[in-house]
C-alpha cells in the first residue's frame, strides 16, 4: 500500500453541504425577520458542516474498505487478477494450455456427454 496514491483531503463535500445548510437555514429563518435569517444561517451552517463531515468520513471509510477488498481479490494498480508486486516473474511469459482453453478435461462434465443432434 506504500505505492498507492494518498488522497488529499480538500473537504469539498463538507463545504458544499455547509453552504447548502446556510442557505436553507437563512430561508427558514426569514420567517422571523432579519434576526431569524442570521440565526437560521448560523444553525444551518453548523448542521450542514456536521452532515458534510459525516458524508466525507463515510466516503473515506468506504474507500478504505474497497481498497482492502481489491487487495484481497488481487486487484493491483487497477488490473483485475494481476500478480502481486512481489510475485516471481514468469519464466517464458506464455499462458497455460488450460487457461487458453486448449486443454482437454481429464473426466467428462458432470452433466454427461453432449448428445448428438437428431437427424431429420
N, C-alpha and C positions, 0 to 999 in steps of 0.2 A: 504494500500500500504506500510505500515511501515514494514511488514513482508517479502515483496518481496526482492529478492537479488538485490543489486545495481550492475550494470555492470561497471567493472573497465575499464576506457579508457586507451588503450595502443597505440593508433594511428598507428596501424599496416597498415591499408589501406593507410593512408597518406604517410607513409614511403615507401611502395611498389610503389605507383604511383609516388612519388618524384624520386625514384631511376630509374623508367622507363623513366621519363622525362629527367633525367640526361643523360641516355644512348642515348635516341632519339636526344636530343639537341646536344650531342657530335658528333653523327653520321652525323647530318645535318651540323653542324659547320665544320666538317672535310673538306668540300669543300673549305673553306677559309684558310686551313692550321692549324698549331698548335694554333694560337691565336683564330681562329674560333672554334676549339674544346673546348677550355676553355670557351669562351663566350657562345657557344651553350649549354655547360653543365650547366653553371650558370643559363641561361634563362630557360632551360628545367627543372632544379630543382625547380625554383620558380613557374613555371607554373604547374608542377607535384604536388608540395606540395599544391598549391591552389586547384587544382582539387581533390586531395585526401581529403582535409579538407571539401570540399563541399560534397563529397560522404559520409564521416563519419557523417556530420551534417544531411544529408537526411536519412541515416540509423537510426540514433538516433531518428529523428522525426517520422519515420515510426514505430519504436519500441514503442515509447510512444503512438502513435495512436492505435497500435494493443493492447497494454495493456488496454487502455481506452475502446476499443470495447469488449475485453474479460470481463472486469468488467461489462459493460452494459448488456451483454448477459448471464452472470452468469458463466463464467469460472474462477474457483478458484484453484490455485495450479495445473493447467494442467488438471482439470477434468471438462468436459462439463456438465452443468446443476447442479453442486454441490450447496448445500445450502450455503448462505453467512456465514462467520465465526461467525457472531453474531446472527444467527438464533437459535431459541429454539430447543433443541434436540427432536427427535421423541419419542413418549411415548412407543410404542411397537415394532418399527423397521420393520413393515411389509408394503408391498406395498398395495396401494388401489386396489380394485377389478377392477376398470375401467382402471388403468394403467397396470394391469396384463392381460387385455383383457378378463376377465371373466364376466364383467358387461354387461347387456343387454341394448341396446339403448331404450330410452323412446318413440321414434317415428320411423317410417320406414325411410330408407335412401331417400334422395331427388330423386334418380334415380328410385325409386319404388321398389317393392319387386323383389326378384330374381325369374325369371321364371323357371318352372320345365323343365327338359330336355325332348326333343321329344323321344318317344319310337318308335323304328323301328323294 
